[in-house]
Amino acid sequence: MAIISWREQMSLNYPPLDGEHQAFMKVINQASEDIKKRHIEGMEKMFQACYDYVRNHFSHEEDIMERIHYPEMEEHIASHQLFIKNISQFRQEFETADTVGKKLDASQKAMAFLSVWFLGHLISRDKPMKPYLVRLRNLPPRMNY
C-alpha cells in the first residue's frame, strides 16, 4: 500500500515538474514496501534515487526558478540544500551500520524523513511557485522545458 498518493491539489499544472514529483513519490512508496519486506538492496536503490533526484530535479527546478524570476528562490534553494544534508546523514548512517537490524533502523528513519519532507516541501515550497510557472509560456521554446 502506498504511503503517499498523488492528489490533484499537489499539482503545479506544469507537467515536467509534476512528473518528476510523481516519480519521486513512487521511489518513496517503493522504499516503504522494501522496508516492510526487510529488503536492504531496495534501500540502497532508494538512497541512489534520492541523489539522482537531487542532481536532476533540483537543478531543473532551480533553473526554472531563475528563468521565471521567482522571488523566493534563495529560500527554496536553501531548503534543497538542507534536504541534501539530511539525506546524506541518513545514507551515512545506513552505510556504516554493521547489522541488518541497524540498516533497517537507519532506513526507517530515512523513510520517516522522506515522507514528511516530500509533502511538506511540495506544499510549502513548490506550490507557491505555481502562479509564476505561467511565465514559462512566454519564454522562447528552446528555453522551455
C-alpha positions in Angstrom: 0.0 0.0 0.0 1.3 3.4 -1.0 2.1 5.8 1.9 1.8 8.8 -0.4 -0.8 9.1 -3.1 -0.9 11.8 -5.8 -3.7 14.2 -5.4 -4.7 17.0 -7.8 -4.0 19.6 -5.1 -0.4 18.6 -5.3 -0.2 19.5 -9.0 1.7 22.6 -10.1 -0.1 22.3 -13.5 3.4 22.1 -15.1 3.8 18.5 -16.4 7.6 18.3 -16.3 7.8 19.2 -12.6 4.6 17.2 -11.7 6.1 14.2 -13.5 9.3 14.4 -11.5 7.4 14.8 -8.3 5.3 11.8 -9.1 8.3 9.7 -10.0 10.0 10.6 -6.6 6.7 9.8 -4.8 7.0 6.3 -6.4 10.5 6.0 -5.1 9.3 6.8 -1.6 6.4 4.3 -1.8 8.7 1.6 -3.1 11.2 2.2 -0.3 8.4 1.9 2.2 7.5 -1.5 0.8 11.2 -2.6 0.8 11.5 -1.7 4.4 8.4 -3.8 5.3 10.0 -6.7 3.4 13.4 -6.1 5.1 14.8 -5.7 1.5 18.1 -3.9 2.2 19.1 -3.8 -1.5 16.0 -1.8 -2.2 17.1 0.8 0.4 20.4 1.2 -1.4 18.5 1.9 -4.5 16.3 4.4 -2.7 19.4 6.3 -1.5 20.8 6.4 -5.0 17.4 7.5 -6.3 17.5 10.4 -3.8 20.8 11.5 -5.2 19.6 11.2 -8.7 16.5 13.3 -7.8 18.7 15.9 -6.2 21.0 16.1 -9.2 18.3 16.2 -11.8 15.1 17.6 -10.3 16.6 20.2 -8.0 18.8 21.6 -10.8 15.8 21.6 -13.1 13.6 23.3 -10.6 16.3 25.9 -9.7 16.8 26.6 -13.4 13.1 27.2 -13.8 13.0 29.5 -10.7 15.8 31.6 -12.2 14.0 31.8 -15.5 10.7 32.9 -14.0 12.4 35.3 -11.6 10.9 33.5 -8.6 11.1 35.9 -5.6 11.5 33.1 -3.0 14.3 31.4 -4.9 17.0 31.8 -2.3 14.8 30.2 0.4 13.8 27.4 -1.9 17.4 26.6 -2.8 18.3 26.7 0.9 15.6 24.0 1.5 17.1 21.9 -1.2 20.5 22.2 0.5 19.0 21.2 3.8 17.5 18.1 2.2 20.9 17.1 0.7 22.5 17.5 4.2 19.8 15.4 5.8 19.6 12.6 3.3 23.4 12.4 3.3 23.4 11.9 7.0 20.8 9.1 6.7 22.8 7.5 4.0 26.0 7.7 6.0 24.2 6.0 9.0 22.8 3.3 6.7 26.2 2.6 5.1 28.1 2.4 8.3 25.5 0.2 10.0 27.1 -3.2 10.7 23.9 -5.3 11.0 20.7 -5.8 9.1 18.8 -4.5 12.1 20.8 -1.3 12.2 20.4 -0.8 8.5 16.7 -1.2 8.8 16.6 1.3 11.7 18.5 3.8 9.5 16.2 3.1 6.6 13.1 3.6 8.7 14.5 7.0 9.9 15.2 8.0 6.3 11.7 6.9 5.3 10.0 8.9 8.0 12.1 11.9 7.0 11.3 11.5 3.2 7.6 11.1 3.5 7.3 14.2 5.7 9.8 16.2 3.7 8.2 15.4 0.4 4.7 16.5 1.3 6.0 19.5 3.3 8.3 20.7 0.6 5.7 20.3 -2.1 3.1 22.3 -0.2 5.3 24.9 1.4 8.0 25.4 -1.3 6.8 24.2 -4.6 3.1 25.1 -4.6 3.8 28.9 -4.1 5.7 28.7 -7.4 2.6 27.7 -9.3 1.4 31.2 -10.3 4.8 32.1 -11.6 5.1 29.0 -13.8 2.8 30.6 -16.3 5.8 32.8 -17.2 7.3 29.8 -18.9 4.7 30.0 -21.6 6.3 33.4 -22.6 9.8 32.1 -22.9 11.2 31.1 -26.3 10.7 27.3 -27.0 14.4 26.5 -26.6 14.3 27.7 -23.0 11.0 26.0 -22.1 11.1 22.5 -20.6 
